[in-house]
Amino acid sequence: MLIELLRSLKEALPILAGVAGPLFVASFALLAWAGVPPMLAVTLSWRGGLALWTAQAVLGAWPLWALRGRLLPEAWCVQLRCLPLRARALAWADVVVSAAVLAPLAALYLLSVAVFAWQRPAWWLQAMPMALVSLAASWIASCLLGAAALAWQRRGVVVRAHRAMRARSPEALLAQRPGQFVALLWWPGWRGALTPGFASLIAGIVVAMGLALAWTLGPWPVVPGAAWALMFSVLLIALTERLQRAMEQHLAALAPWLAALPAATGWRWRARALVGVPMLLAGMVAVLLVVATRPWRVWPLAAFALGLVATPLALNAVPTTNREGHVALWAVCAGLLTAFGSELWN
């Protein structure tokens, strides 16, 4: 049986090579483009080249900024204060950690150099050797920016610890006590207690607004309006559903001990209203763009706006534990919003 399996695999090798070969070559070529911006920057004017080079260096350092909380947890930062370590040693440790995290980026840069040395394009030959210097300097700058992010994380924890240790009167502490909505819903969304957090939701809303702008302006006539409406609607429904799921899990975790406190329950309906904010905010921007940019039809626009309001209400009415109901609402709401959105203009 094993021999027959090996014989079948041997016969399938040409087919696998024919299918996977182009994909492998294309992936290899895409990886080689990682080092193009720093090398191309030396061929541009100093303004354009500096902007491109800086953008690549900042983009390369972004993983350190995104992972700073995991690379240096707050407990470690407090414990580092108790060790006899000099500031220079901590700075070098930050640089070493940054270089280790960005080692895959250095490998991509080396791959890019190898591919361009093999292909030898004309612009690359004219930019040598400054292209290699720019590439190496970009990686070093990314490492230094990543080390600065780690140092900022360590210093920020220490500053917050100093502020927390300051002696304050009970009256001052009570005056700074946040309200129920802020303490139970707002700060957890910014401090990682909700998944997705508010920062991710804002990024999703910005992307949805970008889709609305591309939909209303129509810069690419090849893409029909119904496709833009579908992408816009599906993204907003996904954001609403994910926020509702996170909010329900958060409220379920808070419910046992909140039941024992003499607290008002007004924050519960605020939590439900918060679920509809992404769709209502991005939908309002889309409706305003439709009204301001192109001639529109009254009834399709009214139906589209009503659908943007009704969709979060319908999703809130069905718990996320009811998967079948939510899938049906996804399909119905996305289909209706797409149908209304494709009929907005004459």
SVG drawing of the C-alpha trace seen along z (x, -y; Angstrom):
<svg xmlns="http://www.w3.org/2000/svg" viewBox="-39 -68 68 70">
<polyline fill="none" stroke="black" stroke-width="0.4" points="0.0,0.0 2.9,-2.4 4.5,-1.6 1.3,-2.4 1.1,-5.7 4.7,-6.6 4.0,-5.7 1.0,-7.9 2.9,-10.8 5.7,-10.3 3.2,-10.5 1.6,-13.6 5.0,-15.5 4.9,-17.0 1.3,-18.3 2.3,-19.7 5.4,-21.3 3.3,-22.9 0.8,-24.3 3.0,-25.3 6.0,-26.4 4.5,-29.7 3.1,-30.4 6.5,-29.8 8.3,-32.0 5.7,-34.8 6.0,-34.6 9.8,-34.8 9.5,-37.8 7.2,-39.6 9.6,-39.0 12.4,-40.5 10.5,-43.8 10.9,-44.3 14.2,-46.1 13.3,-48.1 12.1,-51.4 15.4,-52.1 17.5,-51.3 15.1,-53.3 15.3,-56.3 18.8,-57.1 17.6,-57.6 14.9,-60.2 15.2,-63.8 16.3,-64.4 12.7,-65.2 11.1,-62.3 14.0,-60.0 14.1,-61.1 10.3,-60.6 10.4,-57.1 13.4,-56.1 11.9,-57.4 8.6,-55.7 10.3,-52.3 12.4,-52.7 9.3,-53.6 7.3,-50.7 10.1,-48.3 10.1,-49.4 6.3,-48.9 6.5,-45.3 8.5,-46.5 5.9,-49.2 3.1,-46.7 4.8,-44.0 6.3,-46.3 3.8,-45.2 4.7,-41.5 8.4,-42.0 8.5,-44.2 5.5,-43.4 4.8,-45.9 5.8,-43.4 9.2,-43.0 9.7,-46.8 9.0,-47.2 11.4,-44.3 14.1,-45.8 14.1,-48.9 15.2,-46.6 18.3,-45.3 21.7,-47.0 21.6,-47.7 22.9,-50.9 21.0,-52.9 23.7,-52.0 23.2,-48.3 19.4,-48.6 19.8,-50.7 22.1,-48.0 19.6,-45.3 16.8,-47.2 19.0,-47.4 19.8,-43.7 16.2,-42.7 15.1,-45.0 17.8,-43.6 16.7,-40.0 13.0,-40.8 14.0,-42.5 16.3,-39.7 13.7,-38.4 13.5,-41.8 17.3,-41.7 17.0,-38.3 14.4,-39.8 16.7,-42.7 19.5,-40.2 17.2,-38.2 16.3,-41.4 19.9,-42.3 20.6,-38.7 17.7,-38.9 18.7,-42.3 22.3,-41.3 21.1,-38.3 18.7,-40.4 21.0,-43.5 18.4,-46.2 19.8,-49.4 18.6,-51.7 20.1,-49.4 23.5,-49.3 23.5,-53.1 22.6,-53.4 25.3,-51.1 26.9,-51.2 24.8,-53.9 21.7,-51.6 23.4,-49.0 24.3,-51.8 20.8,-53.1 19.4,-49.6 21.7,-48.9 21.0,-52.3 17.3,-51.7 17.5,-48.5 19.7,-50.1 17.3,-53.0 14.4,-50.5 16.4,-48.8 17.0,-52.1 13.4,-53.1 12.4,-49.7 14.8,-50.2 13.3,-53.6 9.9,-52.0 11.1,-49.5 12.7,-52.3 9.4,-54.2 7.5,-51.2 9.9,-50.8 9.9,-54.5 6.1,-54.8 5.6,-52.0 7.9,-53.6 6.2,-57.0 2.8,-55.5 4.2,-53.7 5.5,-56.9 2.2,-58.6 0.4,-55.8 2.6,-56.0 2.1,-59.7 0.2,-60.3 -3.3,-61.7 -6.1,-62.6 -9.2,-60.5 -11.2,-63.5 -8.9,-63.8 -9.1,-60.1 -12.9,-60.2 -13.0,-63.3 -11.0,-61.5 -13.2,-58.3 -14.6,-57.7 -18.2,-57.1 -19.7,-53.6 -19.7,-53.9 -16.1,-55.0 -14.9,-52.4 -16.9,-49.5 -16.9,-50.0 -14.7,-52.9 -11.4,-52.1 -11.6,-48.3 -11.9,-49.0 -8.7,-51.0 -6.7,-48.7 -7.0,-45.4 -9.9,-43.9 -12.1,-43.7 -11.2,-41.9 -11.3,-43.7 -10.3,-46.9 -11.3,-50.4 -8.1,-51.1 -8.9,-48.2 -12.4,-49.4 -11.3,-52.9 -9.0,-51.4 -11.9,-49.4 -14.1,-52.5 -11.4,-54.4 -11.1,-51.6 -14.9,-51.7 -14.8,-55.4 -12.1,-54.9 -14.4,-52.4 -17.2,-54.9 -15.0,-57.5 -13.9,-55.2 -17.5,-54.1 -18.9,-57.6 -16.1,-59.1 -15.8,-56.1 -12.0,-56.4 -12.0,-52.9 -14.9,-52.5 -14.0,-48.8 -15.3,-48.2 -19.1,-48.4 -21.0,-50.3 -22.6,-47.1 -19.1,-45.7 -18.2,-48.8 -21.6,-48.7 -21.0,-45.0 -17.5,-45.5 -18.7,-48.5 -21.7,-46.7 -19.9,-43.5 -17.1,-45.3 -19.5,-47.3 -21.6,-44.3 -18.4,-42.4 -17.3,-45.2 -20.7,-45.4 -20.9,-41.7 -17.4,-41.4 -18.1,-44.4 -21.3,-42.8 -19.6,-39.5 -16.9,-41.2 -19.4,-43.3 -21.6,-40.4 -18.6,-38.4 -17.4,-41.4 -20.9,-42.0 -21.2,-38.3 -17.9,-38.5 -19.0,-41.6 -22.5,-40.5 -21.8,-38.2 -20.0,-40.9 -22.0,-43.9 -25.2,-42.2 -23.9,-42.6 -23.2,-46.3 -25.7,-49.1 -25.0,-50.4 -27.4,-51.8 -28.1,-49.7 -28.0,-52.6 -24.6,-51.5 -26.2,-48.4 -28.2,-50.2 -25.2,-52.4 -23.2,-49.2 -25.9,-48.1 -25.8,-51.6 -22.1,-51.4 -22.3,-48.3 -24.0,-50.4 -21.5,-53.2 -19.2,-51.8 -22.1,-51.3 -23.8,-54.5 -20.7,-56.7 -19.3,-55.2 -22.8,-55.1 -23.4,-58.7 -20.2,-59.6 -21.2,-57.5 -24.6,-59.1 -23.1,-62.6 -20.7,-61.7 -23.5,-60.5 -25.5,-63.7 -22.5,-65.9 -20.8,-64.3 -23.3,-63.0 -27.0,-63.2 -28.9,-60.7 -32.3,-59.1 -34.5,-59.8 -36.1,-56.5 -33.0,-54.3 -31.0,-56.7 -33.7,-56.7 -33.9,-52.9 -30.1,-52.7 -30.0,-55.0 -32.8,-53.2 -31.0,-49.9 -27.8,-51.3 -29.9,-52.2 -31.9,-48.9 -28.9,-46.6 -27.3,-47.1 -30.7,-47.0 -31.4,-43.7 -28.0,-42.3 -28.4,-43.5 -31.8,-41.8 -30.2,-38.3 -27.5,-37.1 -24.2,-36.1 -24.6,-32.6 -27.3,-32.0 -24.9,-31.4 -27.7,-30.4 -29.6,-33.6 -26.6,-35.8 -25.6,-34.2 -29.1,-34.7 -29.0,-38.4 -25.5,-38.8 -26.9,-37.5 -30.1,-39.5 -28.6,-42.8 -25.7,-42.6 -28.0,-41.7 -30.4,-44.6 -27.7,-47.2 -26.0,-46.1 -29.2,-46.2 -30.2,-49.7 -26.6,-51.0 -26.4,-49.9 -29.5,-52.1 -28.5,-55.3 -27.6,-57.1 -29.5,-57.7"/>
</svg>
